[in-house]
Amino acid sequence: MSITLKINGKEVKAKPGRTILEAAQKEGIYVPTLCHHPQLNPSGACRLCIVKVKGMKGLMTACTTPVEAGMEIRTETAQLKRLRRQTLELTLSEHPYTCLICDKKEGCGDFMGTIKKAGVITGCQYCPKSGTCDLQDLVDYLGLKDMPYPITYRSTPVEQDDPFFDRDYNLCIFCGRCVRMCNDVRDNGTLTFGYRGGKTVVGTAFGKSHMDVGCEFCGACVDVCPTGALYDKRSKWEGVCEKTVQSVCPVCSVGCKLDFSVHRNQLIATAPGHSKTHDGQACVRGRFGIVDLVHNQKRLKKPMIRTGKTWVESSWDEALDLVAAHLTEVKGSEFAMIASSQATNEDSYLYQKFTRAAMNSANIHNGSPLATPELVEALSGNHINRSLIPSMDEVRNAETLIIWGADLSVSHPVLGLRVKQAKKRGAKLIVVDMRKTKLAQKADLFLQVKPGTDRLVLAALLQQLALNLKKGKAANRKKILELTSLPSVSVKNLESKSGVARDQMLELVQILVSSQSTVLLYGSGILMQPRVLETIPALQNLAFTLSQIRMTPVMGESNLLGSLFMGCDPRVLPGLIPVNDEKTHSRIKKKWGNLPVPEGKSDLPGLIKKIELGRIKAMIVTDGFPALECLKKINFLVVQSVFPPACVEFADVILPAASISELNGSMVNFEGRIQRLRAASSPAGVKPDWWILTQIAKKMQRKGFDYRSELDVLREAGSFIKSTDLVKARAGSGSLLWGNGRTAGKKSGFNVFRTSLVPLKQTSGYTLRMFKEPGVYGYRGGSLIDLVGGMSDVAVAGRIEIHARDAKKHKLKHMNLVKIIQKSGLEQTARVLISDRVPETWVYWVADGSDPNLVQSIQPFHDEIKIEKVANE
């Protein structure tokens, strides 16, 4: 339904509830604004969008006035132009305006490019925003040639102490965009208006640093600033953007769209694009980390061949000939591949095809620590009901949200933002975790469970929900009560065993029973537990009792789901089909010629054991991998990555892979949504993984590798994956891997699971327990914490959190360097963060991407440790 009105004599249609500004913009009618932004609620503060509405007294602000049927609106009159000029003149009186009204400004920019690097901005030609500044557009539109007011320069010190962006409030025009973005959209509350009248300033409460007040450095304030008051520290030096290419952030599995800004074939900046996935938002990693990754001096940029103890640059042909010659001598299971979970779907498909078809080996292993045998089996064995996976929109619109074992504000900030937006809209937020996360502080109900007791809590929850089932589900009630009526799950003794009080459980039940739509997101706190194959089905049982619930695991790395879906694991084939599925196995083997089945333990620790026994003669590593001593037993090791992993010291050949801004292809986010990557630049010396493996296979005289582009690779993958048209989905950039005809139904059966607790032994001398999970800071062999300046200041990864009482017992202070000795034998060092987020006798460690022992130390889940302060540190 739409209504009819007139703008400047032109009859237009608009939806009820839209503003005059929105109706005008839809018709291509320009109305000047400064305070308005499509992501913000209108405020009418700048008064530049004033319009004349027939029959209404005075002038109306177009951004705040809703349309009405029969309205007659004028956006251009002599009066409006005069008032807008006067308003802009007053605005500019406290802004350096000399360049804005200079009659020689047209040719000035052609000769003064280098002075943009000035430390203090006193004119447009010194400003990094020049050319994209809203004020410049407005001055030109209104034809402003002179100013009736002298310049009033505030002499406010430029703030450059915090990482990622600088703040020069001498250029601020008090439009309020940054304050509204920080408070209304990001729900962070870092920025505010201070003082009043002529002394008004934008800043933090009490003048503290952004670090001290908890700024997330998402960059949203920078993105909405209409002037150069806020600007990216790095991109201000890189020149003016010549073109923008939309791609996808390569870090976490939310898959935010990013606009890549390019100057002279160089990536100079990234900013959030617009899509349903993230509503034009990003986090510090995607907004400020990508450029430093792409241009980092530690990148692998040329093929290298080891000669004795030195590395020698080589041509691609020479390096590939050497690799092909060595791999030709390797027999079947003597070869192994470590596949990156941050590579494209096309690269991932060829990782596993090269391993299986070209090398006749089943040793295709995913480099992600989260790609555990349990998770792979859960995904491939229907333990995870795909019809229940929620979309990002369903997260935002849910009536109730449960976050179980996931610190989304740290691991997946934009998904955490969706949760905060839902909470602000009125949704009930429930957090179940051993840690007091940021979202737990905003929760309506926080259950701080004892580590390892999640199944016990689930059993008690299901038991109480069963008692509340309607009469029509009496059979379900009886079945649930029979399966959970064990002494260990009595709600009476729940608190002593799990830490969840009886009243908390009953409150949780009442919230869930009354909710019309519930979304459950669970993370590494569940996925890294032992017996996760029992915990996930236990979570799925909630759909057996609740009619409107959706749930999903929140994957870690950007393309972990896509990597597994393409078959990058010994236990699954393309399409996440179990390798022992005879029909699929036969069909693929007929086309490829080779399709071996895995032998022995088919996980990363199992592969390491094979290396120790000397069974692996050659291996290609495409992501991070530890520098294990046993790698000396491998005759030929190839590192094919963007950054050198820890194991590079044992490599014989280095093949530099293309990074995110140099890739065409696709990835899959945690929703199962297929997203397109587009290359923004094409530097010499590096190649995409699919091309590298194709050339090696051809030089080995292997058939079936005649690909001309990554699209050819995807077409072949699509011939084995029938759930959706991969090529069409990539072009549309939004379809789900399992098709868009998702049903709203639930899993029909009840999954039986054990409620017995994992026994926690206490060994003399080991006074603490450690829960360690992989942090989402790595990228293709490197870590943002090490490679991006300032990231270590805002990241929690690479540090251990310990309760204040435990810190006192061990005589530790904040940021002390300590040695962590695990009972399993590993020793590592880390900085201490003292907090109340973790329970007593436990420490929590988010490992960063450069952790050399990550593959080994991530398990066991509950390892006993002792801590020693490093002397003379």
Buried (B, 14 or more C-beta within 10 A) or exposed (E): EEBEBBBBEEEBEBEEEBBBBBBBBEBEBEBBBBBBBEBBEBBBBBBBBBBBBEEEEEBBBBBBBEBBEEBEBBBEEEEBBEBBBEBBBEBBBBBBBEBBBBEEBEEBBEEBEEEBEEEEBBBBBBBBBBEEBBBBEBBEBBEBEEBEEEEEEBEBEBBEEBBBBBBBBBBBBBBBBBBBBBBBBBBBBBBBEBEEEEEEBBBBEEEEEBBEBEBBBBBBBBBBBBBBBBBBBBBBEBBBBEEEBBBBBBBBBBBBBBBBBBBEEBBBBBBBBBBEBBBBBBBBBBBBBBBBBBBBEEBBBBBBBBEEEEBEEBEBEBBBBBBBEBBEEBEEBBBBBBBBBBBBBBBBBBBBBBBBBBBBBBBBBBBBBBBBBBBBBBBBBEBBBBBBBBBBEBBBBBBBBBBBBBBBBBBBBBBBBBBBBBBEEEBBBBBBBBBBBBBBEBBBBBBBBBBBBBBBBBBBBBBBBBEBBEEEBEEBBEBBBEBBEEEBBBBEBBBEBBBBEBEBBEBBBEBBBEBEBBBBBBBBBBBBBBBBBBBBBBBBBBBBBBEBBBBBBBBBBBBBBBBBBBBBBBBBBBBBBBBEBEEBBEBBBEEBBBBBEBBEBBBBEBBBBBBBEEBBBBBBBBBBBBEBEBBEBBBBBBBBBBBBBBBBEBBBBBBBBBBBBBBBBBBBBBBBBBBBBBBBBEBEEBBBBBBBBBBBBBBBEBEBBEBEBBBBBBBBBBEBBEBBBBBEBBBEBBBBBBBEEBEEEBBEEBBEBBBEBBEEEEEEEBBBBBBBBBBBBBBBBBBBBBBBEBBBEBBBBBBBBBBEEBBEBBEBEEEBEBBBBBBEEEEBEBBBBBBEBBBEBBBBBBBBBBBBBBBBBBBBBBBBBBBEBEEEE
